[in-house]
Amino acid sequence: MTPARHLILGMVLTGAAGFVDVIGFIELGGYFTSFMSGNTTQGGAALAEGNWQVIGLTLALVGLFFIGSVVGNLLATSSFRWGAPAVSGFVTLGVGTALGLVLLGIDPARAMIILALAAGAQNAILPMRGAVRIGVTFVTGTLYIAGQDLALAMRGAVPRWRWVQHLMIWLGLLSGGLLGALLYRTLGIQALALPVLVYAAFASGHLIAAIRLPPTRV
């Protein structure tokens, strides 16, 4: 089982991802900043129709997400002490940059694709604890594993309630998406300031923890 504290942190981080993704989805007119399966199928449909504008957008989102995942993992594994602060700081910078560009007058449809870069990196912020993937930006696999764990629990092969922890991560994404959609109605793109603060809090917490680490663990 994943420790409760780590699970809660994962839910908060996944909630922030849902918040960001729903705003990106609205601003991009129905395309995702973290759900690359959806973008890929839409890109395939666009290829069949010869819609090069959509093809370009989906390729950009998928490509940036992929680059973000590479950068995030490079940062996370670069140093035992500074890896976590580096990747969480990178995600904060990515979301903050997207918000800042829009506030400076850049077309939101262009600025929002930067969120895909941040989303790819976010999945490297928290290490896996127990059997639950936490702090992620997509939950299709999480839902599958929840069902798998429930089936195994029925046979007594895994802890009885472990499948619920997977569903809690899914609930985190749902809650974040709901909150993001509601705040977007009143604040518009400025609602992105909230997840920026969440990511900044993670970056600050990781930085403080890194500073407090004994020198022998560098």
N, C-alpha and C positions, 0 to 999 in steps of 0.2 A: 504493500500500500504506500502511496505517496504521502509524506508528512503533511499535516493540515496547513501549516504555515506556507509551505512551498506551493501547495495546491491553491491557496487563496491568492498568492502573488501571481500565479499562472492565470487565474481567472481574471484578475485585474488587467494583466497585460493583454490577454486575449480579448477582453472587453474593449480595451483601447484600440485594438486592431479592428474590431467590428465597427467601432465609432468612426474610425478613419475610412474604412472601406465603404460604408454607406454614403458618406459625403462624397468620396471619389466617384462612387457609382452614380450619384445624382448629377454631379458636375460633368461627368464624362458621357452622360446620356445613355446609361445602361451598360457600361463596361466596368470591369473590376480592377482594383489595385492589388488584390491579394488572391483572388480566386482564379488561378490560371487555367483550370479546366474549362470554366465558362468562357474565358477569352479565347481559348484554343478552338472550342466548338464554333463560336461565333466567327472566328477567323476562317475556319473551314467552310462555313456557309458563305462567307464573303468571297472566298476563292471561287466557289461554284458560280457565283453571280458576277464575278469580275469587279467587285466593289473595292477598288484599290485604296480608298480612303480608310475604310474599316480594316482592311488587311494591314495597312501601315500602322494604325493605332494598336491593333491587337499584337502585332509583332513587337512594337515598341514596349508595350506593357510586359509581355512575356520576357523579352530580352532584358529589360531593366530589373525585373524580379529575379531572373537568373543571376545577373551581375550582383545584385544585392545579396543573394544567398552566398555567392563566392566571397564577396568582401566581408560579410558578416562572420562567416566561418574562419576566414583568415585572421580577422581581428580577435575573435573569441579564443582562438587557439594560439595566438601569437605570444601570450604570456600568461602564466598562472595568476599573477598579481593584477595585471592591467588589461587582460582580455575582456572581461565583462564590462568594465567601465568604457572601454573603447567601442564595443559594439552597441551598447545602449546609448552612448553619446552620438554615434553615427546615425542611429534611428531618430533620435531627437533632432539632430541637425537636418535630416531629410524631411521630416514632417514640418519642421519650422521653416525650412526654405520654401516648401510648396506654399505654405500660408503667406509667407512674406512676399513672394512673387505676385500672388494675387492681390494683396493689399497695395502693391506698387503699381498695379494696373495691367499686369500680364494676363493674357487670356486664361481663365481657369482651366479650359480644356487642354491647354498645354502644360500649365504648372502642375496639374494633378497627376500627370504621369510619373512625377518624381516620387509620389507615394508608393509606387510599385517597387522602387529601389529600396525604400525604407522597409516595406513589408517583407521583401526577400531576406533582408538582414535580421529582422526582428526574431525570426525563428531560431536564431543562434544565441539569443540573450540568456535564456534560462536553460541549464542542462536538464536532461531527463532525470527524474527521480522516481524510483519505483517503476511501474509499468505505464505511467500516464505521460503523454507528451503535453507539456504545458507552455503557455505563453505563445502559442502558435497563431498564425493568421488564417488558417483554414482547418476545417473540422470534419471533412468527409471521412478521412481515415480514422479520426477519433470516434466517430459514430459507428464505423464498422467494428473497431476494436471493442467498443462498448457492448455491441451485440455478441461478439465472439467471447468476451469475458463472462457475459451473462450465461451463455450456453455452457461454458466451462464451469461456472459456479454451480449450475444445476447438477453437475456431475461431481461436485466437490473437489475439482482439480485446482481451483484458485480461490483466494479469499472471497467470501460470499458477496460482499458489497463493493468490490473493486470496480465493477462496471459503472457504478454510480459516479465515481470520480471522473470517469471519461465524460459522462453526461454533464457534469458540472462545468467542464471546459467548454462544451457546446453551449451551455446556458450563458456562460460568460460572453461568448461571441454574440449570441442573440440579444442579451441585455445591452451590450455596447452598441449594437446596430440600432436598437430601439431608442436609446438615449441620444445617439447621434442624429437620427432622423427628427426627433422631437426638437432638439436644440437648433438644428439647421433651419427649422421653420421660423424661428424667431431671431436667430443671430446670423444666419447665412454662413458664409465661409469662415467667419470669425469663430464659429464653434470649434474649429480645429485647434484653437488655443488650449482647450481642455486636455486632449490627448498629448499635446506638446508638454504640458505640465506633468502629466503622468510619466511620460518617457524621461523627462528631466529628473523626476524624483527617483526613478530607477537608476539613472546614470549617477546621480548624487550618492545614492545608497551604495552602489557598487564601488564608487570612488572612495568613500569613507571606509568601506570594508577592506579595500585594497591597501589603503594607507595604514590600517591597523594590523595588517598581516605581519607576523614575525619575519624578520629579514631572512631567516633560514629557509622560508618557504618560497622565496623569489624564484 
